[in-house]
Amino acid sequence: MVALVVFIGFAVLYCSPILEGKVLQAGDVNNWKGAAQEALEYRQETGEITWWTNSMFGGMPTFQIASSLKSGRIVGWWKRVLAENILGEPRAILFLYGLCFFLMLICFNVNPWLSIIGALALMLSTYFMLIIPAGHMTKAFALGALASIIGGTYALFRKKYWLGIALILFFAPYGILLHPQMTYYIGMLLGVMGIAEIVIAGQQKSWKELGITLALLVMCGGIIYGSRYTSMRMNQDYLKETMRGGHSELTKQAQDKPAEGLDIKYATDWSYGKGETMTLLIPNWEGGASGYNLGKDSQLSQAMRKQGVPKRDAEQFCKSAPTYHGEKAFTSGAVYVGAIVCFLFLLGLLIVPGPYKWALLFATLMSIFLAWGKNMMWLTELFFNYFPMYNKFRAVESILVVAEITMPLLGFLGLQRIINGEVEWPKLRKSLYIAGGVTAGICLFAALFAGSFDMTSSYDTQWKGQLPQWLYDASIGLCTHFLVCMEPSHKSQITNHKYNILHWLNSVNIV
């Protein structure tokens, strides 16, 4: 009950602008409203459901847009109760994050009070937050629900059969239906957990218990598949007529494209950079978001005004200043799990024994390597060509959600061992020195030598020619500012340049 109060309170406080009457403008939600408008109007006017709309691509089924299957009533119940009648959608997502992460940690035998803290640490991972204003609501709801499935599966293997079955059957139909890509990634994590359980069964000679658990998982899977069969079959049939199914007259087909699945170049457009992985520890290692609100009193705004730029135009530019210098076309922000979580993860590696430590480490590393996409193409091609259904999904950096779950999970498993007194002080002291030294050392290195890092990107050429040199230099300085949390180091370069900023603003379609 305390956990529920904490998560509801956090959701209300974090989304406090809603109390002022403000509404979240989520981009993809607005796009969906436009795509579904014709079908929704038809349903409202006639009371009947249409399975076709003329407003998308010259006509297409509404399976993925505005369907209304009877087998989807549980999803409708979740949305109606949580997102509409009680909390409102953004707050409902945060509450679901907290509840499901809490349940997952409880299943891993983490103390309830520590599980509350761990759930907050999990839900504050930036990717889980960034997808909400982006409008990826189904992905957010699915990630919350899928966390409980991880806990339920672990509970089953610990012979807590009723708890495991209840969590899996209650949350799985919701999580699995909403977002196949997130389901696929969490399924990969469950596969790694399964290998760890086989190792444990071999060590303990508990093959009978392993067989019972696997049989129960198959039973749960059959019930879930049966309850979602209609939507899954419709999705499967629809997939064949799309670019993911290997056929679409609306796309240019690459010669080396596989018979089924996306073109690998398209699928890896959003790949995490190898160096960008440092954002797990230092959030602005690559500069932040592509468009970041610096504020009207920022140093960049003051510098622009000194160059003769009107105050209003300078403030308008600084509302969406280019701070990102990574290798993606654009981004809303970095994947940051938290410096403390990184410290706890390293600490957990040193003090948590058994196969699960190695399973969580392996899942974390594979999540990072696969998120690199085109930056580790040999591994991406291996999975893309030979791993079932992997080539159906794009934006490969999304698989970092696995690391965002496994890292705090292992960290809080380590904390629980410390609380239980299961780690001897000499080993704990040494582990604290190592984990603290590594994380603090990297942060100190970044603070001391940030000015020597390359703050440019291959995408700079697309807009560098449209900027005066002094403004481009200032933008590079912004990246240093974001990395070390101090004022830009390029202030001295912003001198003696005159430029008609209104002409430039017009040239890049800002006004």
Buried (B, 14 or more C-beta within 10 A) or exposed (E): EEBEEBBBEBBBEBBEEBEEEEEBEBEBBEEBEEBBBBBBEBBEEEEEEBEEBEBBEEEBBBBBBBBBBEBBEBBEEBBEEBBEEEBBBBBBBBBBBBBBBBBBBBBBBBBEEBBBBBBBBBBBBBBBBBBBBBBBBBBBBBBBBBBBBBBBBBBBBBEBEEBBBBBBBBBBBBBBBBBBBBBBBBBBBBEBBBEBBBBBBEEEEBEEBBEBBBEBBEEBEEBBEEBBEBBBEBBEEBBEBBBBBBBEEEEEEEEEBEEBBBBBEEBBBBBBBBBBBBBBBBBBBBBBBBBBEBEBEBBBBBBBBEBEBEEEBBBBBBBBBBBBBBBBEEBBBBBBBBBEBBBBBBBBBBBBEEBBBBBBBBBBEBBBBBBBBBBBBEBBBEBBEEEEBBBBBBBBBBBBBBBBBBBBBBBBBBBBBBEEEEBEEEEBEEBBEBBEEBBEEBBEEBEEEBEEBEBBBEBBEEEBEEBBEBBBBBBBBBBBBBBBEEEBBBBEBBEEBEBEBEEBBEEEEEE
